[in-house]
Amino acid sequence: MSFRAILLTPACGLLTLLTVVADPESKPVRHARFLAVGDSPPFRQEIRDGVRYEIDPPPDSIPPREVLPVCGNESATPVAIHLGRISAPVTVPQGAGTLDLRRPGTAPGAEPWVRLTRPETGDFLVLLWRNRTQGSWKYATSLIVPDGPAGAAADTARIVNLFPLAVRINWGRESLILPAGKSIQRSISPGADIPFQIVVSDSSSPTKRYFSSSVTQNHGERGWITIYRADGEAPRRPLKVAMLREPAPSEPSPPEHPKKPPAK
């Protein structure tokens, strides 16, 4: 929250400077966002009376269309969840604690769809993907990474590895190992094309290239690059990459203080 000095003109014609003073007990507002990654089920349709109708996907083949974020006894309004799209932000309290994502309509005492522990401070992004054991979105696995300016500043990209194995990343001229469940942030010069490759070592090949592309961004944008295990029907390759770009958030402005009048 930024604090501004407000200039008031009283009826007597004198100028009085009124400063909004922050409550020392107040805490800055922070937010959480959600990104579900994975493969959509195949599009299916049927013809009834000569009209084509889309068939709803099988149960738990996609994440819930919306969830209720609940922190203790505080619950927010429903937030929409879409595969491959970052959700709208929701306000969460400061401090560590649980954050439950509940399906709308479930009983308060029922097991949540996802239960996670929120970080102590800062905005954060919750990455969600389908549970490998069940092979469905009935329950999801989650990983928290920083969001806001700390998550991916302007002219940078955050690379997150949700693949169950460590991968080798070739980023421009840099080559590095990114373990499973970890993330890194890398700079991108606006308008430049950064060669980006992913190599995985397994029993069949010590250096199998799973992905090869390039990354580019405009000035003032930030990127999210998510590496994940392909979970569609009979995928040709076990690894996939989701790349998103968005305007980078600005750093919060420092409080403004009124100037002291000159000494007489």
N, C-alpha and C positions, 0 to 999 in steps of 0.2 A: 504494500500500500504506500502510495506517495502522499506527502502532506504538503499542501499549498498555503501560502499566505493570502488571505482574503482582505481586500481593501474596502473599507466601508466609509461612507460619508454621512455623518450624523447631521441632524437638523441645524446644529449650531455652526456648521460650516467647517469645523475642525476635522482633519483626517486622522482616523484612528486605525491602527494596524492590528488586526485580530489574527492570531496564530492558532491553528488547530493543533492541539497538543495530544500526542499519542498516549493512550493508556499504557502505563508501564507493564501491566499484567496481560495486555493483549498479545496474541501470537499471530505471525503472518499466515495468511491463507495459503494452502498448498493443494495440489490437484493430482489425481491419478487418471491415466488413460489406459485403454485396453486394445490389444491387437491380437486377433486370432489368426493363426497361419495354418495352412493345410490345403488340401485339394478338394474342390467341390465335387459332389457326385455327378455322374453323367446326366445330361438333360434327357428326360423321358417325357413322352406325350402319348396320348391315345386319341382316337377319332370316335366321337359319339354323334350319331345323326349327321354325319358329314362335317362336323366341326372339330378342330383340333384343340385339345385341352392338355395343359401341362400337368404332369403327375407330380404330386408332392414328393420330395426326397424321402427315403426311408428314415424311420425314427433314429435319432442320434447320429446321422450321417453328416450333419452340420452342427455347429454350436447353436445354443439357444439364440433366438432372434433378439432377445433383450434379457438383461439381468438386473437384479436389485443389489447394489453395493451396500453392505451393512457393516458398520463399525460399532461393535458393542450394541447399545440400544439405539444408536443413531442410524437411520437408513436414508438413503438418497432416493431421488426419483429414478425410474428405470432408465437404463442406458442401452442403446442399440448396439448389437454385436454383429459384424459382418466379416466374413473371411477376407483377409488381405486389406482391410481398411482400419485405420486407427479411429477409435471411438471419440465421442465428445468427452471433454474433461469433466470429472466429478470432484467435488470438494471432499477432502478427507482431513481428519484431525491431526494435529501435530503429535509427535511421539510414536514410539513403537507400539504395536498391538495387532490384533487380528483384523483382517478385512475379508468378509465373506461375500461371495457372489452367489446370489440365490435366484432360482427360477421364479418368476412371478406366480403367485398362487400357492406356493408351497407353505406348509405350516411352519411357524417360527421355530419350533424345536426340531424340525427335520434337518437332516444332513445337508449342508450347502453344496451347490454344484462345485465350487472351488473355495477352499479356505487357504489363505496365505497370511504371512506376517509382513506388515508394512514396515518400511525403514523408519528410522528415528526422525529424520528431517528430509526436506526436499521433495520436489515433484518426482513422480516415477511413472514408468510405463510397464504394464503387466503383459507379458507375452503369453499366449495360451495356445496349446496344441493338444490334439486328441491323445487320450491315454493309450500307450502302446500295448499294455497288457490286455485291455478290453477291446482295443481296436475300434473304439467308437468315441463320440463326443458325450456319452452319458456322464462321464467325469473327464476333467481335463487336467493336464499338467501345466505348471506355470513357472515363469522366471521373471524376476523384477530387475529392471535396469533403470538408471537415472534418466529423468526427463527434464524438460525446461532447458535453460542454457547449459546446465551441467550434463545433460544427456547427449546432446549433439548441438554444438554451437554453430553459428553461421559459417558457411564454407567448410563444413566438416561432414563426415558420415560416421555413424556408429554401426559396426559390424557385429552381429550377434550369432553365435553358433548354437543352434538347438539340435544339431545332428548328434546322434549318440556317440560319435567318435571324434577325436581331435582331427582337424583338417589343416593342411598347409595352404596358406593364402599367398598368392603372388599379387602384390598391390604396387603397380608401377614397377620400379626397380627393387622394391623391398619384398623379401620373402620371410614369412614367419609362421609359426605354429599357433593355432587358436584352439585351446582345449574345449571340450564339450561343456556347455553351460557358462561360457565366458564371453566377454565382449571387449572390443577395442574401439577407439575413435581415431580417425585419420583425416588429415586436411585434404581439401580439394580446391585447386585454383579455379575460380569461376570460368566456365567455358572450356576448360581443358578436358580431354578424354583420358581417363586413367585406366590402363589395362588391368583387368581383374580376373584372376583365375583361381580355381579351387581344386586341390589335388588331395586325394585320400589314399592312404596305404591300407591294403587289406590282404587276405590270404592269396588272392588270385594275381595281384599286381602290387609292387611296392610304390608305384607312382602312377595311379590312374586319374586322369583329368576328368572331373565330374562337371565342371562349369567353366566357361570362358566367355567373357564379354568385356565391356568397358563401362565406366561410370562417368557421368558428367552432370554438373549442376550449374544453375544460374547464381549470380551474386546474391547473397543474403538468404540462400536456401540451406537447408540441412537434409541429410539423407539417413534412412534406416535400411540397412541391408541385413536380411534375416536368412540364415542358412538353416534348412530344416529337412527332416526325413520325408521323402515322398510317401503319401498315405492314400493315394488314389487306387483305382482298380488296375492291376497289372502295370505299374509304372515302368517305363523303359530304363530309367536311371533311379537309383535309390535316393539321390540328393537333389534338392531344388533350392532356388534362391528367390526371395521376394524383395524387390527394391522399391522403396517409396521416397518421394521428395515432398517437402513442405516448407513454407516460410519459417525461418528460424525465429524463436521468441527473443524479444529484446531483454536486456538486463534490467532489473528493477531500478527505478530512479531513486537516488538518495533523498531523504527528507529535505525540504527547503526551509531555511530559517530566515526570519526577518533580519534585515541589516540594523545594526545598532545605530541610534542617532548620534551625530557628532557631539563630542563633549563641549560644553559651553565654558 
